[in-house]
Amino acid sequence: MDFESDGFRAFASSRRSTRDFLSTPVPDEIIEEIIADGLTSPSWSNTRPIRVAVAKGDVRDRLSEEFLIRWEAIKGARTGWLGKIKAVLKRKGLPTSNWIITRPYHKDFLERTQNQGRDFYSHIGVDRDDDKARNESWARNYDFFGAPVELFVFTHKSLGKYSASDAGLFMQNLILSAHSKGLGTCPQGAVAVWEDAVRKEFDISKNYSLLCGICLGYPSGEKINSFEANRPEPSEIILPERR
Ligand SMILES: Cc1cc2nc3c(=O)[nH]c(=O)nc-3n(C[C@H](O)[C@H](O)[C@H](O)COP(=O)(O)O)c2cc1C
């Protein structure tokens, strides 16, 4: 096989998360092809401990509607105590799964997440202190950023982090396959908090739990899609030797 030495770097680095989509549908054959490409990834003892729910058409629209209703009920909880109390009283909208994403970041990640927030909101022209605008921006997660397809990735509970690792490897191959076909994607932890709603639409064994969603579709020309998140240098993650 003859791969250009920098071909992979150029291709992989040109992928960015897409956060605004055209309504153009994605043909079923393409969805199946990118899932097949996802499955070229390695897997723990080849167990393939992942399942994918493909939400499109009416199912996609019903889930988006339900998520937006729940988000509307809970949105104040991101920004203040009053909102948190209201959310608890209302109940509707409280996460039913994956509470981890509602917790504050560990101090090890504060600098990176704060920089990401600053750069992202400044790119889309939202003032960091403008809670309303930030909430509106976050709410777009629940319309899947306008994407016609949302993939919900489930992992088998018995293999713990190795299921998540398999899912990550699968997702990245799928995401790069989509990229090679001119499709955009964005992994979405935001949609993992209401697993019960997804379970109402699909037949899913209780041995699996929802890891995250991935929205899929053709990118629009909106400015948000030209955001370039910071990428660390290898030296930032390579561990020093003890001596
Ligand atoms: C598991 C996972 C969950 C994510 N959840 C969200 C999300 O809920 N909403 C969102 O806008 N981006 C989400 N992202 C996208 C990241 O913010 C993005 O990958 C990161 O900022 C790097 O940018 P890039 O993908 O453009 O390289 C998620 C990424 C991963 C891997």
The ligand as a Gaussian input file, in Angstrom:
#p B3LYP/6-31G(d) Opt

LIG

0 1
 C      -17.328000      12.298000      24.050000
 C      -17.448000      13.700000      23.513000
 C      -18.552000      14.454000      23.848000
 C      -18.712000      15.746000      23.320000
 N      -19.854000      16.444000      23.632000
 C      -20.088000      17.627000      23.010000
 C      -21.331000      18.287000      23.206000
 O      -22.208000      17.822000      23.942000
 N      -21.541000      19.446000      22.532000
 C      -20.594000      19.994000      21.689000
 O      -20.841000      21.051000      21.102000
 N      -19.394000      19.380000      21.497000
 C      -19.129000      18.215000      22.115000
 N      -17.945000      17.538000      21.882000
 C      -16.985000      18.083000      20.899000
 C      -15.750000      18.664000      21.573000
 O      -16.050000      19.888000      22.173000
 C      -14.669000      18.821000      20.472000
 O      -14.356000      17.562000      19.959000
 C      -13.393000      19.484000      21.008000
 O      -13.655000      20.806000      21.424000
 C      -12.281000      19.487000      19.946000
 O      -12.741000      20.148000      18.780000
 P      -12.751000      19.431000      17.343000
 O      -13.644000      18.215000      17.435000
 O      -13.304000      20.458000      16.394000
 O      -11.345000      19.034000      17.024000
 C      -17.730000      16.280000      22.440000
 C      -16.594000      15.514000      22.136000
 C      -16.452000      14.231000      22.648000
 C      -15.232000      13.415000      22.266000

